[in-house]
Amino acid sequence: MDNIMFGKFIRKSRKEKGLTQKQLAEQLHVSDKTVSKWENGAGFPDIKLLEPLAACLEVSLLELMQSERVEETKIDREDAEQAVAETVFWSEQAEKRRRRMWKVKLLLGACACVICYLLWTGVRYLFRGGEKMPVKEGAWYGDPVTFYVWAGLLAVLCAAAAVCILWKDEPTTDVKIGRHKVKGALTILMDMLVVLLLHTYLSGIANNQEQLVRLPELLPIHAFLTSADGSRQAGLFIREEVVDGLQASGYVKELELTVRMEAGLGALSAGSGQKPDLYLEGVNCLEALGGIEEADVVWNTGEDGTFLTGAEAKCIVSEELFEKYGWKLGETITLGQYYYGREDEKYAWTYTAPLETADYEIVGYTDLKNAGLDTYMVFPDIVLPFGTVREIFHRQELPFFADSASFDVANALELNEFKQEMKDLSLRNVSLMSEDYSLNGVALSLNDAMFINTATHLRRVIDAVRAFFPFLLILIVCVGYLVTLLLLQSRRNEMALLRSLGLGRWRCFRIFFTEQLILVVTGVVAGSVLSVLIQGNYGGSSVLTGCLVGVFYLLGNSLALWKLMQVSVMEALFQTE
């Protein structure tokens, strides 16, 4: 039985009855599109519908099966059995095709869902500024890279299963991948190659961006306040407004502050002739002492270096003093404190003056000669919290000045904004030719030359590579166009044959495009998984690579298909393949 003859017989019989496709479809409880497929030879009715169809057309079941009118009342038994057998065969083939296509649609739908999820994950990655996908504790996939690979493998398996189903050369199947196995394999391999190349391109951009983001950690910028000519880094007079600005700045991290004083054991008293013979150092963290670590200090029970961040009346004493005076941890000592003052801030002349008597609890002792904070090798004897010293100046209504300040730039990629903020604090660049010889801490020294050169180089590379991106997408379109045109050139006869059977250009285009879509999706997903396994996962770039290749390759593919559809039917039919 021939589908085309069967369809023509149905159309002729329907018209003789004066029925439209819609009216016939309503009587059979099917859609008018289904009737149209029967008449065009693109489908075959279910075996259960043959008898109702014959009744609607007022023809015998044998006439319907033979697709022609039978004038004789008697028919040969063998002919009847053959017609019935052919009808059953074609009906079963049509049912198998419907089931097969449902499986294909289900598999492709699952593949599309996985790809959409990966695309959504990539877009979310980009909009969140490179934030990685969170990993739940105890998750089966272990890490995001493994998750992407598993998801990609699932999509590949679904697409591969759909390809295997369509690979068989069935006469009733519109999409016949199996007829052109070599061309199909070449299309898949070409897509995998394009995905691998684009992934290499995008992963290069992502790698440079990652290096740029990590650059502040690899090349930290250290800053410290100095005198105007840069000759002094300690023993300065740094205004309290500058100290407040540094503490409040979001561009400053690991800030180390010190303030130097002198003291004598015992209370201050007028006319006692007491002379300060001890050096006090107020610091906001142990790191400010330079060379002293938490483990180097013998602490009282329950104490540690965090007390330096507050304003408690506690101290760390040198091991030499601790042994000389026989002090004990937790003991309280009385200090008569003196501060450094100056009569004129334009000159480097200083004096010491009484400040306040205060009692301090000894919370630890260590060898303070290991402290490397003092340029003039005058090591502190007692260490106090920076905030405690600051409050003493406030109680005495004296202007407070820090002795030194150093820190790391928190976000070196925003170096210009940081420098502007420092200018707002009245800090300026170091000038070796400055005639300001005072002890004012008014200059900022930065070791940012290497960071700036490296960051500038990385930004130029990223910009140069990104500028080529539109041309790369155009190249993918051209590759899709040329490859499809070359591989399908020999199939113009097949296209013309479908056109000669009554299928329109759009229908033919859809048949060939569906075939190419399955091949492209298979190649793109397989190439994406291969790229991640070979080159690693780069978040959004790994997900978007496959999507970009798929979209732009299919664009070139569609242009080539449409061009092939423009060929004359008669010219293609008589052309030698």
Secondary structure, DSSP 8 states (H G I E B T S, - for coil): --HHHHHHHHHHHHHHHT--HHHHHHHHTS-HHHHHHHHHTS----HHHHHHHHHHHT--HHHHHHTS---SS---HHHHHHHHHHHHHHHHHHHHHHHHHHHHHHHHHHHHHHHHHHHHHHHHHHHTTS------TT-TT-SHHHHHHHHHHHHHHHHHHHHHHHHS--TT-S--GGGGHHHHHHHHHHHHHHHHHHHHHHHHHHHHHHHHHHHHHHS--EEEEE-TTS--SSS-BEEHHHHHHHHH-TTEEEEEEEEEEEEEES---TTS-----EEEEEESSGGGGSS--GGGSEE-TT--GGGGGTT-SEEEEEHHHHHHTT--TT-EEEEEEEEEE-S-TTS---EEEEEEEEEEEEEEEE-GGG----TT----SEEEEHHHHHHHHHHTT---EESEEEEEES-GGGHHHHHHHHHHTT-EE--TT----S-B--EEEE--HHHHHHHHHHHHHHHHHHHTHHHHHHHHHHHHHHHHHHHHGGGHHHHHHHHHTT--HHHHHHHHHHHHHHHHHHHHHHHHHHHHHHH---THHHHHHHHHHHHHHHHHHHHHHHHHHTS-HHHHHTS--
